[in-house]
Amino acid sequence: MTQHNHLELWLALEREILARLDAGAGPGVARREQIAGLSGLELMQAMLRGELPHAPMARTLDFLLLEVESGRAVFQGQPGPQHFNPMGTVHGGWFATLLDSALGCAVHTLMPPGRAYTTAELSIKLVKALTPKVQRVRAEGRVLHCGRQLATAEARLVGPDGQLYAHASTTCLVFDLPAPLPAQ
């Protein structure tokens, strides 16, 4: 399959998911009662179906969640001029945010109800500049280990032709969510 064909498939999936998200709950943060009893994977799947709000930041930075499964999350992004540094290439912070999202959501898929995580360490290696010629990239995060207190994951950022632009790893702290306050 050619790079052009890969890009066309990527764009078709992006349009399908954006239509579902636009018709669904929209951007925002799910209320505690909306997610009570859901595992991280169930929450992420509901978000992808448009049943729960999706992160507003993703629209701001022109990327979106495409796929989730146990221990894996895939995001797709469109680097644009609004993401450029003064040298005319995509700022490293855009790489970092896209990769951190894929890493964190991959970990999130392994959280049972009542458990959560937070990023404790993020390491990113930028190996090739993103220029205006690159229309889309994908970040795929995969969990390496998920224990009671720590989770680790790795991610790769690639173009439709398979070109590697960056790779990253994370260590996340895993913890119990605090109990909700009783209704007054």
C-alpha positions in Angstrom: 0.0 0.0 0.0 1.4 3.4 -0.9 1.8 6.4 1.4 -1.1 8.1 -0.4 -3.4 5.1 0.2 -2.4 5.0 3.9 -3.1 8.7 4.2 -6.6 8.3 2.5 -7.5 5.5 5.0 -6.2 7.7 7.9 -8.3 10.6 6.7 -11.5 8.5 6.2 -11.2 7.1 9.8 -10.6 10.6 11.1 -13.8 12.0 9.4 -15.9 9.1 10.7 -14.7 9.6 14.3 -15.1 13.4 14.1 -18.6 13.0 12.9 -19.4 10.7 15.8 -17.8 13.0 18.3 -19.6 16.1 16.9 -22.9 14.3 17.1 -22.2 13.0 20.7 -21.5 14.6 24.0 -19.0 17.1 22.7 -15.9 18.4 24.4 -15.7 18.6 28.1 -15.1 16.6 31.3 -17.3 13.7 32.3 -19.0 14.1 35.6 -18.1 11.7 38.4 -21.6 10.1 38.3 -21.2 9.5 34.5 -18.1 7.4 35.0 -18.8 5.7 38.3 -18.3 1.9 38.0 -16.6 2.2 34.6 -13.2 0.7 33.9 -10.7 2.9 32.1 -11.2 0.9 28.9 -15.0 1.3 29.2 -14.6 5.0 29.7 -12.3 5.4 26.7 -14.6 3.4 24.5 -17.6 5.4 25.6 -15.7 8.6 24.8 -14.9 7.2 21.3 -18.6 6.4 20.7 -19.5 10.0 21.6 -21.4 9.0 24.8 -19.0 10.8 27.1 -17.3 14.2 26.6 -13.9 14.1 24.9 -10.9 16.3 25.9 -11.3 19.9 24.5 -7.5 20.1 24.3 -7.4 17.6 21.5 -9.4 20.1 19.3 -7.1 22.9 20.3 -4.0 21.0 19.2 -5.6 19.3 16.2 -5.4 15.7 17.2 -7.9 13.0 18.2 -8.3 9.6 19.7 -8.8 6.9 17.0 -8.6 3.6 18.7 -8.4 2.0 22.2 -8.1 -1.5 23.4 -6.6 -3.1 26.5 -3.2 -1.6 27.0 -3.2 0.4 23.7 -4.3 3.8 22.5 -3.8 5.5 19.1 -4.1 9.2 18.4 -3.8 11.0 15.1 -2.7 14.6 14.7 -2.5 17.2 12.0 0.5 19.4 12.6 -0.1 22.9 11.2 1.4 26.4 11.2 -0.2 27.2 14.5 2.1 24.5 16.0 5.3 25.8 14.4 8.4 27.0 16.3 10.4 30.1 15.0 12.3 27.7 12.7 9.2 26.7 10.7 9.0 23.1 12.1 6.5 21.7 14.6 7.3 22.6 18.2 8.5 19.8 20.4 5.6 20.6 22.9 3.1 19.4 20.2 5.1 16.1 19.8 5.1 15.8 23.6 1.4 16.4 24.1 0.4 14.0 21.4 2.7 11.3 22.7 1.8 11.9 26.3 -1.9 11.5 25.4 -1.3 8.1 23.7 0.8 6.9 26.6 -1.6 8.0 29.3 -4.7 6.7 27.5 -3.0 3.3 27.0 -2.4 3.2 30.7 -5.9 4.4 31.4 -7.4 1.4 29.5 -5.9 -0.9 32.2 -7.5 1.0 35.2 -10.2 -0.9 37.0 -13.2 1.0 38.4 -12.0 3.3 41.2 -8.4 3.4 40.1 -6.6 6.2 38.3 -3.1 7.3 37.3 -1.0 10.4 36.8 2.2 10.9 34.7 5.3 10.9 37.0 7.9 10.8 34.2 7.8 11.5 30.5 10.8 11.0 28.2 10.7 12.0 24.5 13.2 11.5 21.7 12.5 13.7 18.6 14.3 11.9 15.7 13.0 13.8 12.7 11.5 17.3 12.3 7.8 17.6 11.3 7.4 20.1 8.5 4.3 21.4 6.6 4.8 18.5 4.1 3.6 16.0 6.7 -0.2 16.1 6.7 -0.9 13.6 9.5 1.0 11.6 12.1 -0.1 8.8 14.5 1.0 8.2 18.0 0.5 4.7 19.2 1.0 4.0 22.9 1.4 0.5 24.4 1.6 -0.4 28.1 4.7 -2.4 29.1 3.8 -2.9 32.7 0.8 -2.1 34.9 1.1 -2.9 38.6 -0.6 -1.8 41.7 1.5 1.4 42.1 3.3 2.0 38.8 2.6 1.6 35.1 5.1 2.1 32.2 4.3 2.5 28.6 6.0 3.4 25.3 4.8 5.2 22.2 5.9 5.9 18.6 5.0 8.9 16.4 4.9 7.9 12.7 3.7 9.3 9.4 1.6 7.4 6.8 4.7 6.1 5.1 5.9 4.6 8.4 8.6 7.3 9.0 9.5 7.6 12.6 9.4 11.2 13.9 9.6 10.6 17.7 9.3 7.9 20.4 8.6 8.3 24.1 8.2 6.4 27.3 6.4 7.2 30.6 6.1 6.1 34.2 2.8 6.6 35.8 1.7 6.5 39.4 -1.4 4.4 39.9 -3.7 5.1 42.9 -7.2 4.7 44.3 -9.7 7.5 43.4 -11.0 9.3 46.5 -14.5 8.3 47.5 -17.2 10.8 46.3 -18.6 13.1 48.8 -22.1 12.1 50.0 -25.0 14.1 48.5 -26.2 17.0 50.6 
